[in-house]
């Protein structure tokens, strides 16, 4: 903790670790199927109980399917004429195989200075920080500058069909008056070396995210016996198309958010990051593990993830299918689809299973200033910078309502921690000190937002 930060321990800081650990113990694994996804209702009801115990009135909503629980609460602010700020987090997590982990993925174990478990950084850390600050404000009678809407939602890990997307379409009243929103995958620190031998912590604020699309490819041809000669084979046609698409390199595209991020890193580190120069991937490698995220924001990607064909070894099937995970840079959707069509050819059909638009906003305004001030209050050597997320969040749904969205879940991380590898990874964990730091920052931010 910096010398300029508060020396006392706020209520929120004292309980955030217990809250995150308790949240992780709810197995809210989202398989993508209604029949096998579990735990969201129980976790959402527990969140509602924690809010109600602090004095909130909550609304519990099941979004179009049994068990897909969402919780909303509103804290009234001093200025009712200002637009409300929404703090949102998702309660579901991706599945985890317990045998692969050092600790049980749903234990919420606190060990070696970390809270361990599935969701520790994606995103029950942020949910716990939100819940801790929300409870503190209500119990202590704190009145923020404007209304704060606390939203805890389902199904983010499967595109939000039964969470944010459903809520925006069917319950827009829950977002009444909300003009700005803050969610996940931003605010974490990236430590870069300076030319003078010192280090600088950059806190990455998400201002943009690529479009997310899951595309099904389908080839149809004549079925037949596996012993015959077949020039018209659906499996072959599809495989060749998938190979062309999966090995294709899409053109370099530098968005404003990426350009600002690279300029800031260049300024702080003295290293040159020219996205228009050959070998930009090699340049980014100097950033360490975060290069995986940043590199993926420089161009569209289309990664084959699933294949399905046939039902017997000696039968040529009539149909073969593949699923491709597509992530598209803002402003590139039409050109991306045109490029995909040229690669797969006329004999392969395609359709979108899920298609969520990209999003980008500017790195300016009162809310950005409040984020920067909150970071500096607790880390005077820090600096906030914008960046683009290669994945997607619930912001894609909320942006449809005209809400300006950011990612800001503040964490001061050890420089040696491979943070990006923990997302959906084995032994997912979050430092206890980072949680306590983030809770202090979040409290400061919300008191000045």
N, C-alpha and C positions, 0 to 999 in steps of 0.2 A: 504493500500500500504506500502511495506517495505521501510526502510530508504535507501536501496541500489537501489531501483527502481528510474526511472526518475521522477522528480518532476513536469515536464511540462505535458500538456495533448496533446498527439499526435492527429492528425486529425482523425485517425481511432477510437480512444477511444471516441472522442466527438460525433461521428455519429453512433456508433454500436448499441445503444439502439433503435434509430429511425429506423435503417435498419431492425433489428430483428422484431420490432413491425410491420413494413410495410410488411415484408415477411409473418408473421402470418395472416395478413388480407386477403391474398390470400387463399381461400378455395381450397386446393389441395388434397382433400380427395381421397384416393385410395381404392376403394371397391374391387379391384381384377377383376372387369369386365370393359371391354373397354367402354361399353355403359354408365356406371354411374360414372366412374372416371372423375374428372374434375379439371380445374384450372392450370394444369401444363404448358400449352402453355402460358397463360397470365403471370404466375409467371416467367417463363424462359425468356420471352421477356422483362419483367421489369428488370430482372437481367442484361440482355444484354444491356439495355438502361443505367443502372448505370455504367457498365464497359465502354461503349462507351463514356459516358459523361466525364469519366476520361482520355480518350485517347486511349483505347484499340480497336483493331480490334477483333471482335468476330465472331464465327461461330455458328449459330443456326441449330440444327438438330432435325427433328422429327423421332423418332426411329421406323419406320415400321408401325406406326398406327397414325391416325390423333390426334393431341393434345398432344402427348407424347413428350414434349419439353425438349431439352438438350442444354446447352450453354458451349462453350469452348473458352478460351482465353489463350495466352501465353505471359509471360513477359521474355524478354531475359536477361540472366545473364552474369556475367563477364567472366566466363570460359566455352566456348562452347564445350570444350573437355569432360566435365563432363556430366554424365547422368542427365536428367531433373528430377525434383521433382514435382509430381502431388498432388495438394490439391483438394480433391473431397468432394462434399456434395450432398445429394438428396433433391429435392424440394417437394416431395409428403409426405403426412402424413396419418395416419390411421384416419378413421371417428370418429366424436365425437357427442354425443347427447347433445344438448345445454341445455335441461331441467335439466341435472344432474350437471351442472357447476355453480360455484359462479359468474363467468363472462361469457360472450359469448365466446365460444372457438375460434372464428375467429375475435375477437376484437383487439388483440394485446395490451390490456390494460396495462398501467404502473401504478401499485398500490402497496402500502405497501412495496416498495423496490424490487418488482419483475416485470418482463414482463410475462404476462399471455397469454395462448392460446395453441391450438393444434400445436405441433411442437416446442414449446419453448425449449425443450431439445432434441427433436428427429425430425429433427436436424437443425431447422432454427436458433438456437443459433450459431452453427458452421458456417452455411452458411452466417449469418450476419457478424461474425468475419472475415471470409475469404474475403467477399466482401469489408468490411471496410479497411482491410489491403491492398488488391489488389488496391483499389482506391487510398489510400494514396501513395503507392509506385509509381504508374504511375503519379499522379499529381505532386509529389515532385521530380520525376526523379530518384528515388532510383533504383540502379542496384544491384540485389541480387547476391550471389556468383555463382549461376548457374540458368539455365532456370527454371521457375515455370510455370506449366500448371494448370490453374484454370478450374475445371470441375464441372458443376452443372447439375445433371442428374435426370431422371424420374424413377418412378416405383420401387424404392428400397423396399417399403413396401409389394410388391408382388413378391419378389425374383429377381427383375431386368430384367424380360423377355423383357420389352419394354424400358429398360434403359441400365444399364451397360452390361448386358449379350448380348443384341442386338448390342450395340456399339462395344464391343470387337470382335464380330463375323463379323460385316458388315463394321465397320469403324476403323480398327486397325491403320490407318494413323493418327488418332487424338492423339494417344499415342506414336508417334514416338519419340524415344530417352528417354522415361521415364523409369527410373530404380527403383525408390522408390515412394511410395504413402502414403499419410496421410489422414485419414478420421475420422469417428465418434466413439463414445463410448469408449473414453480413455482420459486420462489427467485430469479427475476429482479427487477431493481430498477425501480421507478417513481419518478421524481423529481417531487415536488410542491412548489409555492411555499408559503412560510409567510407569515403576516401581517407578521412582522418583516423581511421582505425576503430572508431566508435560504431555503435549500432543504432538504428532507428526503427521504431515500431510503427508500422503503417496499419491502420484499422480500416479494413475494406468494407465499404458501405455498398450494398447491392442497389444499383440504379437501373439495371437492365437484366433481362433473361431471354435466352433463345426460345424460339417456338418449339413446342413439343408435339411430335406426331408419331403415332404407332401405325405403320402402314402394312396392309396385307397384300402380298403378291400372289397371283394365281395363274398357273399355266394349265391349259386343257389340251388333250390330244387323244389319239385313238388307243383304247385299251387293247391288250393282247397277251399272247403267251410269251413268257420270258425266254423261250428257246429260239424264237424267230428273230429275223433281222428287223429292226425298227428305226426308221429314219425320223419318225414323228413320236418322240418320247417326252411326256410331260415333265418327268423328273430331270431329264437332260436339259430341256428348254429352260426350266426354272433355275437349275443349278448354275447354268452359264450366266443367266441374268443376275442372279444373286452375287456371283463372283465378280462380275463387272462392277456392280454397284458397291459391293463391300470393299473393293480395292481402289475405288476412285477417289481422287483428291479434288475436293471442291475448291473454287477460287478463293483467294485471300480477300477478306472484307474487314475493314477496320471501322468499327462503330465509334461514336463519340466517347462512350463510356470506356472502351478499351484504350483508345488513344490517350485519354486523360490519365488512366491508370499507368500506362507505360511511361508517359511523360513524368509523372510523379516519381516513379521508381528510378528512372534515369537521373532525375534531379537529386534524389537522396543518395543514391549509390555511386554516382559517377560512371555507371556502366551505360553502354549505348544499347537501347532497345528500339530498333528501327523496323517497324512491322512491314515496311515496303521493301526491305532489303532481303536478298536470298539468305536462307538459313536462319530464319527467325526462330524456328523451333530450337536450334542450338543456342541461340541467344537466351531464350527463355529458360533453358536448363540451368542457368546461373541462379535462378530464383529458388531452386530446390523443388520440393514436392508440389508446391502450389502451381508449378508450370503445367501440371495436368489439366487444371481447371482453366487457366488463362489461355493455354494453347488451343483448347477446344472452342474458345470464343472467337477465334480468328477466321473460322470458316464453318460452313455447314458440315454436318456429319450424317451418315446413313449406315448404321451398323446392323447387319443381319443378326437376329437373336433366336429365331425359332424356325424349324423346318418340319414339314409333315407331308408324307406321301406313302401310298401303298398300304396293302393289307395282307400280302402273301409274297413269299420269296420268288415264286415263278410266275407272277402276274404283273404285267406292265400296267400301272394305274392310269386311269383316265385324267386324274387331277393331281396336281402337286401344289403345295402352298408354303409360303414363308412369311415371317413377320420381321419387319425392319424398324429399328428405333431411329427416328429422324429428329435432329435438332437443328433449327434453322435460325440464322442470324437475322435480327430485325431488318425488315425491308427487303428480304430475299425470297419470300415464299413463292411468288410466281416464277421467278427464275429457277429456283430450286426444283419445283415440280417439272418444269420444262426439261431441265437437265436429267432428272430421274427418268422421264419418259424416253429420252434418247438412249439412255444406258440400258434400260430393260428391254426395249424393242417392242414391236407391235404384237408379238405373240404372248405377251404377259399382261394380264389385267392387274390393276392396282385399285385399292380402296383404303380410305382412312378408317381405322378402328377408333382412334382418338386423335383429335386435332385441336391443339390449344395454341393460340396466337403468341407471338413474341411480345415483349414489352420493353419500353425504354423511357426513362424520364431524365431530367437534367439534375446535375449535382449543384443545386443552389436553393435559396429560400430559407425561411425561418426554421423549418424543421431540420434541415441540414446543419444550420448554425448551432441548433440546440444539441445535435449529436456530437458535433466537434467540441463544443464547450464542455459537454459531459465527459468526453474522453480526456480532455486536457485537465479537467478538475481532478482526475484520478491517475493520470499518466501524463505529466507535463512534457515528456519527451515524445509523446505520441502524435500522430497526424492522421486524419481521416482522408481517404481517397475513394473515388468511385470505382466500381468494377462491374463486369457482366458475369452472371451465373450461367454456366453451360447447361445446367439442368432447368427445372421448373418448380414453381411453388404455387400456393393458393392465390398469390397476387394476380395470376392470369385471370382468375374469375372475378376478383374484386375490381380490377381495372375496367371491366365491362360496365360498371356503374359510374365510371368517371372518377374513381378514387385514385389518387396519386399514391403509388406504392414504393416502399423501400424495404430492404433487408438489413436489420440492425439488431443482432443478438450478441451483445458485446462480450468478448472473452479475451483476456490477456493470456496468451499461450506461451509455453516454453519454446524457444527457437528450435529445439531438436525434435519436437513432436511432429510426426507426419500426419497433420490434421486431415488433409484431403483423403487419405487412405482409410480413415475411420468411418466415413460416410458409407453405410451399408456394409461395412467391413467386419471382420472377426475382431473380438476384443475391443469393441467400441467403448470409449470412456472419455470422461471430461475431468480436467483438473479441478479439485476442490477450490483452490485459490482463484481459478478462472471464474467459477460460479459466483464466488463471493465478490470478486471484482466486478463482474457483469451486473450483479444485483445493485451494487452501489451506483454504477454508471446509469443503469436503467432508471433508478429512483431519481437521480439528478436530471436526467433527460426529460422524464415525464413531469417533473416540477417546473420545467422551463420550456415546455413544448407549446 
